[in-house]
Structures are given as structure tokens and as C-alpha cells.
């Protein structure tokens, strides 16, 4: 039951160097974790942020969900519009872009001029056949129809421009597309 005085003296006189030696493995583990895990992850986040900030119109990208598309418009610093198929556009959060597969030159901002060139009629329009200005009122079309009543080429133009539904469709599609839709 009694403790010998020799054992009691050995237990009490610990120094500060024992504590540093015990703490050294923990410090080494933290250093290893920093260089193998934390630092590479911070670099990856920094690179991803720079990639998302450099996103521009025309870039081909892959989202984290696996969609592949072309950037049509950068809406804000947070959103973008992707075209994932012909005429199919979706809004996405820019940070959800996993990678940019093709950095391209931006798509020409003057798409309307390109579409206007494509929609230019190959032959005379119905307006030109009747001899009235484009977008002429119903009274002008009726007057021109009376003058060209016997003309076979004008018959289709008169039929289209007199009917309000066909007239709107003709104005929206353009001559060539309307003719191919009606005849096709």
C-alpha cells in the first residue's frame, strides 16, 4: 500500500521537451495533408474559377451533368445560355461547367444579317407579283387583285395575301420558306 519514495520522485519531474516530441507527429501529419490534399484542391478551385470567368460566346463546354453544348450568351456573372441541340437552349449556372472542350472565336453578333441573307427570296415575292409595297394594306391588295385577275402567277399571291392567317404566316416565314411549306 505504501509507495516507495524512488517511484514517487521519477513520476513528478517531467520537462517541456516531452510535450514537443508528442506534438511533432501531429504537425507532420498536418503538413503532409496540406501539401497532398488542401493545396492541390485550392489550386483546382482557383483554375475552375478562372475558366468560368473566361467563358465567352461560342465556347464548346461540358456541364457537370454531362450535357455538351455551345455557349450562346453569357447572361450574367452567374448564368449562361447553352445550345445543346439545334434550337434547344437552356440556362445554366456558370459554375456548373466542368470543362471547356473547344475555345472558339465568338459567334458573329450580327446573326440577324445572316438570317436576312438566307431568307432573301430566290424569285419575286407575292408583293412584287401584285405590284404593291411589302406590308401593303388589304385595300391595296384588293385593288391589285382586280387588276391582275386573269394572271395565273398572281392567283396564288392573291389567295395568300387576302387571307389574314396565310398573310401573317407568309410575313413571318418569308417567301421561300412559305412556298416550300405550302407545296411540300
Backbone as CSV, one residue per row, in Angstrom:
resi,resn,N_x,N_y,N_z,CA_x,CA_y,CA_z,C_x,C_y,C_z
1,UNK,0.771,-1.189,0.000,0.000,0.000,0.000,0.818,1.263,0.000
2,UNK,1.943,1.163,0.510,2.786,2.357,0.512,3.606,2.417,-0.749
3,UNK,3.782,3.669,-1.237,4.544,3.866,-2.462,5.969,4.174,-2.056
4,UNK,6.837,3.523,-2.698,8.230,3.734,-2.367,8.665,5.121,-2.800
5,UNK,9.525,5.829,-2.072,9.956,7.195,-2.417,10.676,7.275,-3.762
6,UNK,11.279,6.209,-4.260,12.004,6.235,-5.530,11.033,6.364,-6.699
7,UNK,9.908,5.672,-6.621,8.924,5.760,-7.703,8.250,7.133,-7.729
8,UNK,8.019,7.696,-6.597,7.347,8.993,-6.497,8.211,10.089,-7.087
9,UNK,9.495,10.028,-6.941,10.365,11.069,-7.494,10.446,10.986,-9.020
10,UNK,10.427,9.819,-9.604,10.560,9.667,-11.042,9.311,10.159,-11.779
11,UNK,8.164,10.054,-11.196,6.925,10.412,-11.868,6.717,11.919,-11.932
12,UNK,7.207,12.703,-11.066,6.880,14.120,-10.968,7.693,15.049,-11.817
13,UNK,8.900,14.867,-12.167,9.753,15.893,-12.745,9.798,15.902,-14.243
14,UNK,8.647,15.896,-15.015,8.651,15.907,-16.474,9.004,17.282,-17.013
15,UNK,9.678,17.362,-18.163,10.070,18.622,-18.777,9.172,18.983,-19.946
16,UNK,9.397,20.155,-20.558,8.609,20.639,-21.683,8.979,19.945,-22.985
17,UNK,10.140,19.317,-23.074,10.560,18.678,-24.306,9.713,17.446,-24.624
18,UNK,9.138,16.807,-23.626,8.271,15.662,-23.868,7.002,16.098,-24.629
19,UNK,6.464,17.244,-24.279,5.254,17.751,-24.933,5.515,18.058,-26.410
20,UNK,6.668,18.669,-26.734,7.012,18.994,-28.125,7.202,17.715,-28.940
21,UNK,7.797,16.715,-28.349,8.005,15.450,-29.037,6.668,14.772,-29.320
22,UNK,5.720,14.884,-28.404,4.394,14.303,-28.626,3.609,15.076,-29.689
23,UNK,3.826,16.374,-29.797,3.110,17.212,-30.754,3.702,17.121,-32.164
24,UNK,4.952,16.728,-32.278,5.637,16.660,-33.567,4.941,15.755,-34.597
25,UNK,4.464,14.562,-34.280,3.765,13.750,-35.289,2.482,14.429,-35.812
26,UNK,1.768,15.127,-34.949,0.562,15.825,-35.383,0.893,16.949,-36.366
27,UNK,1.955,17.675,-36.103,2.381,18.745,-37.003,2.815,18.151,-38.343
28,UNK,3.539,17.064,-38.330,3.964,16.413,-39.572,2.761,15.910,-40.380
29,UNK,1.769,15.365,-39.711,0.562,14.900,-40.402,-0.144,16.078,-41.063
30,UNK,-0.259,17.215,-40.354,-0.906,18.396,-40.928,-0.135,18.905,-42.151
31,UNK,1.173,18.924,-42.102,1.988,19.379,-43.239,1.774,18.461,-44.444
32,UNK,1.755,17.158,-44.215,1.530,16.207,-45.303,0.141,16.427,-45.903
33,UNK,-0.890,16.572,-45.061,-2.236,16.829,-45.555,-2.298,18.125,-46.360
34,UNK,-1.618,19.160,-45.906,-1.640,20.439,-46.612,-1.078,20.289,-48.030
35,UNK,0.082,19.644,-48.155,0.716,19.539,-49.467,0.079,18.486,-50.373
36,UNK,-0.531,17.464,-49.818,-1.120,16.419,-50.644,-2.617,16.619,-50.927
37,UNK,-3.331,17.317,-50.051,-4.782,17.441,-50.224,-5.247,18.899,-50.337
38,UNK,-4.940,19.710,-49.373,-5.505,21.066,-49.310,-4.978,21.958,-50.422
39,UNK,-3.693,22.016,-50.607,-3.098,22.908,-51.616,-3.523,22.550,-53.048
40,UNK,-3.487,21.274,-53.464,-3.960,20.952,-54.819,-5.441,21.286,-55.023
41,UNK,-6.253,21.094,-53.968,-7.670,21.407,-54.088,-7.886,22.909,-54.259
42,UNK,-7.143,23.718,-53.538,-7.246,25.173,-53.682,-6.825,25.610,-55.087
43,UNK,-5.794,24.979,-55.621,-5.340,25.303,-56.976,-6.407,24.931,-58.002
44,UNK,-7.052,23.778,-57.803,-8.099,23.334,-58.715,-9.291,24.296,-58.691
45,UNK,-9.692,24.741,-57.523,-10.800,25.693,-57.397,-10.438,27.012,-58.066
46,UNK,-9.213,27.465,-57.893,-8.763,28.717,-58.500,-8.768,28.614,-60.034
47,UNK,-8.295,27.493,-60.567,-8.284,27.286,-62.014,-9.709,27.219,-62.582
48,UNK,-10.622,26.544,-61.870,-12.018,26.439,-62.320,-12.676,27.820,-62.339
49,UNK,-12.408,28.617,-61.326,-12.980,29.964,-61.262,-12.471,30.810,-62.433
50,UNK,-11.193,30.699,-62.746,-10.632,31.450,-63.876,-11.236,30.971,-65.192
51,UNK,-11.471,29.664,-65.339,-12.070,29.121,-66.554,-13.496,29.641,-66.729
52,UNK,-14.271,29.654,-65.651,-15.661,30.117,-65.714,-15.715,31.617,-66.018
53,UNK,-14.808,32.379,-65.471,-14.784,33.822,-65.736,-14.387,34.123,-67.178
54,UNK,-13.596,33.250,-67.792,-13.145,33.467,-69.165,-14.137,32.913,-70.197
55,UNK,-15.268,32.402,-69.744,-16.272,31.840,-70.638,-16.816,32.909,-71.571
56,UNK,-16.922,32.568,-72.858,-17.443,33.545,-73.816,-18.308,32.840,-74.849
57,UNK,-19.001,33.619,-75.614,-19.918,33.117,-76.626,-19.153,32.287,-77.656
58,UNK,-19.705,31.128,-77.985,-19.094,30.271,-78.988,-18.254,29.148,-78.409
59,UNK,-17.941,29.188,-77.110,-17.151,28.122,-76.493,-17.979,26.841,-76.409
60,UNK,-17.345,25.721,-76.684,-17.991,24.412,-76.559,-17.655,23.899,-75.172
61,UNK,-18.680,23.543,-74.376,-18.465,23.184,-72.976,-19.165,21.881,-72.620
62,UNK,-18.725,21.299,-71.495,-19.361,20.132,-70.903,-19.774,20.536,-69.499
63,UNK,-21.044,20.276,-69.141,-21.513,20.616,-67.802,-21.233,19.470,-66.846
64,UNK,-21.407,19.736,-65.557,-21.201,18.681,-64.567,-22.253,17.592,-64.700
65,UNK,-23.385,17.900,-65.327,-24.426,16.908,-65.562,-24.179,16.078,-66.807
66,UNK,-23.161,16.417,-67.580,-22.816,15.646,-68.755,-23.355,16.204,-70.059
67,UNK,-24.039,17.347,-70.025,-24.532,17.952,-71.260,-23.387,18.620,-72.001
68,UNK,-23.388,18.466,-73.320,-22.395,19.119,-74.159,-23.132,20.168,-74.971
69,UNK,-22.619,21.386,-74.974,-23.300,22.441,-75.709,-22.368,23.574,-76.057
70,UNK,-22.935,24.544,-76.767,-22.200,25.732,-77.176,-22.788,26.923,-76.448
71,UNK,-21.932,27.760,-75.896,-22.396,28.950,-75.186,-22.972,29.928,-76.201
72,UNK,-24.249,30.259,-76.041,-24.908,31.205,-76.924,-24.849,32.618,-76.374
73,UNK,-24.939,32.714,-75.032,-24.970,34.031,-74.427,-24.541,33.898,-72.980
74,UNK,-23.760,34.849,-72.492,-23.413,34.917,-71.085,-24.363,35.943,-70.484
75,UNK,-25.324,35.461,-69.691,-26.391,36.316,-69.167,-25.854,37.244,-68.092
76,UNK,-25.143,36.697,-67.128,-24.589,37.491,-66.029,-23.328,36.795,-65.534
77,UNK,-22.794,37.290,-64.431,-21.610,36.638,-63.880,-21.963,35.300,-63.253
78,UNK,-23.264,34.973,-63.208,-23.716,33.738,-62.597,-24.368,32.767,-63.574
79,UNK,-24.927,33.266,-64.681,-25.684,32.420,-65.598,-25.183,32.531,-67.030
80,UNK,-25.476,31.474,-67.796,-25.167,31.455,-69.219,-26.257,30.661,-69.936
81,UNK,-26.349,30.856,-71.251,-27.312,30.116,-72.065,-26.523,29.197,-72.985
82,UNK,-26.849,27.892,-72.942,-26.192,26.895,-73.784,-27.169,26.406,-74.837
83,UNK,-26.657,26.166,-76.037,-27.451,25.497,-77.057,-26.961,24.060,-77.094
84,UNK,-27.851,23.125,-76.695,-27.448,21.728,-76.601,-27.872,20.924,-77.826
85,UNK,-28.760,21.483,-78.643,-29.173,20.896,-79.919,-29.674,22.050,-80.776
86,UNK,-29.962,21.792,-82.038,-30.434,22.854,-82.912,-31.719,23.442,-82.359
87,UNK,-31.645,24.700,-81.953,-32.821,25.402,-81.452,-33.192,25.084,-80.017
88,UNK,-32.431,24.251,-79.320,-32.730,23.909,-77.930,-31.718,24.629,-77.042
89,UNK,-32.227,25.608,-76.311,-31.348,26.405,-75.444,-31.768,26.240,-73.998
90,UNK,-30.782,26.149,-73.114,-31.035,26.026,-71.681,-30.188,27.036,-70.936
91,UNK,-30.724,27.512,-69.810,-29.959,28.407,-68.935,-29.280,27.552,-67.876
92,UNK,-28.016,27.836,-67.624,-27.286,27.081,-66.610,-26.545,28.040,-65.699
93,UNK,-26.186,27.535,-64.552,-25.323,28.270,-63.638,-23.892,28.071,-64.136
94,UNK,-23.158,29.157,-64.292,-21.819,29.071,-64.898,-20.867,28.180,-64.113
95,UNK,-21.018,28.122,-62.803,-20.101,27.296,-62.016,-20.330,25.805,-62.241
96,UNK,-21.423,25.433,-62.923,-21.701,24.029,-63.216,-21.037,23.557,-64.508
97,UNK,-20.208,24.385,-65.095,-19.465,23.979,-66.290,-18.215,23.243,-65.827
98,UNK,-18.094,22.008,-66.269,-16.983,21.165,-65.836,-15.716,21.454,-66.632
99,UNK,-15.865,21.629,-67.947,-14.688,21.902,-68.763,-15.087,22.576,-70.069
100,UNK,-14.137,23.249,-70.652,-14.319,23.849,-71.971,-13.561,22.964,-72.949
101,UNK,-14.313,22.345,-73.862,-13.668,21.411,-74.784,-13.068,22.112,-75.992
102,UNK,-13.670,23.226,-76.409,-13.156,23.943,-77.578,-13.334,25.438,-77.369
103,UNK,-12.221,26.131,-77.306,-12.258,27.595,-77.247,-12.343,28.070,-78.680
104,UNK,-13.423,28.721,-79.015,-13.600,29.199,-80.375,-13.677,30.707,-80.387
105,UNK,-13.603,31.229,-81.573,-13.827,32.658,-81.726,-15.298,32.911,-81.464
106,UNK,-15.639,34.039,-80.887,-17.050,34.314,-80.622,-17.866,34.293,-81.905
107,UNK,-19.098,33.792,-81.791,-20.009,33.764,-82.915,-20.337,35.201,-83.279
108,UNK,-20.452,35.467,-84.568,-20.719,36.828,-85.017,-21.969,37.362,-84.348
109,UNK,-21.888,38.567,-83.837,-23.016,39.175,-83.143,-24.107,39.586,-84.114
110,UNK,-23.804,39.616,-85.399,-24.755,40.070,-86.395,-25.469,38.875,-87.028
111,UNK,-26.078,38.032,-86.184,-26.796,36.861,-86.677,-28.007,37.253,-87.509
112,UNK,-28.644,38.379,-87.179,-29.837,38.803,-87.908,-29.510,39.098,-89.366
113,UNK,-28.355,39.668,-89.623,-27.968,39.949,-91.004,-27.762,38.648,-91.776
114,UNK,-27.188,37.633,-91.105,-27.002,36.337,-91.750,-28.338,35.696,-92.075
115,UNK,-29.298,35.788,-91.147,-30.614,35.207,-91.387,-31.339,35.948,-92.498
116,UNK,-31.167,37.266,-92.559,-31.820,38.048,-93.610,-31.284,37.640,-94.978
117,UNK,-29.974,37.372,-95.053,-29.390,36.938,-96.317,-29.923,35.564,-96.714
118,UNK,-30.117,34.679,-95.751,-30.622,33.348,-96.041,-32.090,33.390,-96.466
119,UNK,-32.863,34.353,-95.946,-34.279,34.432,-96.236,-34.580,35.250,-97.486
120,UNK,-33.576,35.779,-98.116,-33.819,36.562,-99.332,-34.440,35.647,-100.375
121,UNK,-35.562,36.058,-100.944,-36.260,35.181,-101.879,-35.469,34.969,-103.152
122,UNK,-35.614,33.767,-103.705,-34.915,33.454,-104.948,-35.677,33.998,-106.150
123,UNK,-36.990,34.155,-106.008,-37.815,34.708,-107.085,-38.575,35.911,-106.577
124,UNK,-39.470,36.434,-107.383,-40.240,37.593,-106.935,-41.196,37.205,-105.815
125,UNK,-41.366,38.098,-104.870,-42.282,37.844,-103.766,-43.710,38.095,-104.230
126,UNK,-44.656,37.688,-103.413,-46.060,37.911,-103.750,-46.368,39.409,-103.841
127,UNK,-45.690,40.198,-103.039,-45.880,41.654,-103.077,-45.444,42.196,-104.444
128,UNK,-44.297,41.704,-104.906,-43.778,42.172,-106.192,-44.656,41.693,-107.357
129,UNK,-45.188,40.487,-107.252,-46.054,39.956,-108.315,-47.297,40.828,-108.461
130,UNK,-47.851,41.254,-107.320,-49.046,42.103,-107.370,-48.717,43.573,-107.623
131,UNK,-47.478,43.946,-107.451,-47.063,45.321,-107.697,-47.442,46.270,-106.570
132,UNK,-47.450,45.763,-105.336,-47.757,46.608,-104.177,-46.549,46.591,-103.244
133,UNK,-46.380,47.621,-102.402,-45.253,47.610,-101.459,-45.445,46.522,-100.394
134,UNK,-44.330,46.007,-99.906,-44.386,44.964,-98.891,-45.101,45.487,-97.655
135,UNK,-46.025,44.700,-97.145,-46.791,45.097,-95.968,-47.970,45.995,-96.314
136,UNK,-48.331,46.039,-97.578,-49.438,46.894,-98.005,-50.733,46.450,-97.342
137,UNK,-51.654,47.398,-97.210,-52.941,47.118,-96.572,-53.838,46.265,-97.456
138,UNK,-54.941,45.807,-96.843,-55.876,44.932,-97.535,-56.508,45.630,-98.738
139,UNK,-56.770,46.933,-98.643,-57.392,47.663,-99.755,-56.462,47.685,-100.969
140,UNK,-55.162,47.901,-100.734,-54.200,47.920,-101.842,-54.090,46.539,-102.498
141,UNK,-54.123,45.479,-101.686,-54.056,44.124,-102.215,-55.310,43.836,-103.046
142,UNK,-56.483,44.270,-102.570,-57.730,44.055,-103.314,-57.690,44.779,-104.660
143,UNK,-57.187,46.006,-104.667,-57.087,46.784,-105.906,-56.152,46.090,-106.895
144,UNK,-55.007,45.640,-106.410,-54.052,44.950,-107.270,-54.623,43.625,-107.763
145,UNK,-55.426,42.947,-106.935,-56.028,41.675,-107.324,-57.014,41.861,-108.468
146,UNK,-57.739,42.976,-108.438,-58.683,43.262,-109.526,-57.948,43.483,-110.847
147,UNK,-56.813,44.173,-110.769,-56.031,44.450,-111.976,-55.418,43.172,-112.550
148,UNK,-55.007,42.231,-111.674,-54.300,41.018,-112.113,-55.211,39.796,-112.033
149,UNK,-56.496,39.976,-112.172,-57.466,38.886,-112.000,-57.216,37.723,-112.960
150,UNK,-56.823,37.976,-114.188,-56.628,36.896,-115.147,-55.238,36.274,-115.105
151,UNK,-54.316,36.854,-114.364,-52.929,36.390,-114.330,-52.824,35.136,-113.452
152,UNK,-52.317,34.047,-114.020,-52.202,32.780,-113.287,-51.154,32.865,-112.178
153,UNK,-50.059,33.578,-112.417,-48.995,33.706,-111.408,-49.485,34.522,-110.213
154,UNK,-50.391,35.456,-110.466,-50.881,36.309,-109.399,-51.958,35.626,-108.566
155,UNK,-52.557,34.563,-109.069,-53.648,33.890,-108.356,-53.202,33.381,-106.983
156,UNK,-52.029,32.745,-106.927,-51.511,32.242,-105.642,-51.189,33.394,-104.712
157,UNK,-50.623,34.467,-105.249,-50.298,35.632,-104.435,-51.563,36.261,-103.873
158,UNK,-52.590,36.368,-104.695,-53.856,36.959,-104.249,-54.479,36.103,-103.155
159,UNK,-54.492,34.788,-103.366,-55.071,33.877,-102.375,-54.353,34.002,-101.033
160,UNK,-53.029,34.073,-101.054,-52.244,34.156,-99.816,-52.423,35.496,-99.124
161,UNK,-52.349,36.581,-99.870,-52.369,37.904,-99.237,-53.767,38.361,-98.833
162,UNK,-54.829,37.754,-99.381,-56.192,38.118,-98.983,-56.583,37.436,-97.673
163,UNK,-56.077,36.238,-97.426,-56.395,35.509,-96.195,-55.482,36.008,-95.071
164,UNK,-56.049,36.572,-93.971,-55.204,37.142,-92.901,-54.262,36.119,-92.246
165,UNK,-54.707,34.886,-92.098,-53.857,33.861,-91.463,-52.676,33.521,-92.362
166,UNK,-52.957,33.285,-93.634,-51.882,32.975,-94.582,-50.936,34.164,-94.728
167,UNK,-51.495,35.361,-94.700,-50.688,36.584,-94.841,-49.698,36.716,-93.691
168,UNK,-50.147,36.463,-92.460,-49.255,36.532,-91.290,-48.169,35.465,-91.378
169,UNK,-48.576,34.270,-91.784,-47.604,33.183,-91.922,-46.576,33.513,-93.000
170,UNK,-47.035,34.072,-94.100,-46.145,34.466,-95.197,-45.150,35.532,-94.721
171,UNK,-45.643,36.511,-93.970,-44.773,37.579,-93.459,-43.756,37.032,-92.463
172,UNK,-44.167,36.067,-91.660,-43.254,35.522,-90.653,-42.205,34.599,-91.262
173,UNK,-42.601,33.746,-92.198,-41.665,32.770,-92.764,-40.800,33.332,-93.888
174,UNK,-41.340,34.245,-94.647,-40.627,34.700,-95.837,-41.107,33.902,-97.038
175,UNK,-40.823,34.389,-98.214,-41.361,33.815,-99.445,-40.953,32.362,-99.662
176,UNK,-39.645,32.102,-99.662,-39.167,30.766,-99.988,-39.647,29.710,-98.997
177,UNK,-39.564,30.018,-97.688,-39.985,29.046,-96.689,-41.485,28.816,-96.751
178,UNK,-42.263,29.867,-96.993,-43.701,29.714,-97.101,-44.068,28.839,-98.294
179,UNK,-43.478,29.121,-99.437,-43.772,28.354,-100.638,-43.396,26.890,-100.460
180,UNK,-42.216,26.626,-99.853,-41.815,25.232,-99.659,-42.709,24.547,-98.640
181,UNK,-43.218,25.279,-97.626,-44.105,24.677,-96.621,-45.471,24.374,-97.241
182,UNK,-45.966,25.255,-98.083,-47.293,25.050,-98.686,-47.242,23.959,-99.745
183,UNK,-46.204,23.955,-100.543,-46.109,22.963,-101.621,-45.549,21.630,-101.142
184,UNK,-44.849,21.649,-100.011,-44.193,20.436,-99.526,-44.995,19.671,-98.603
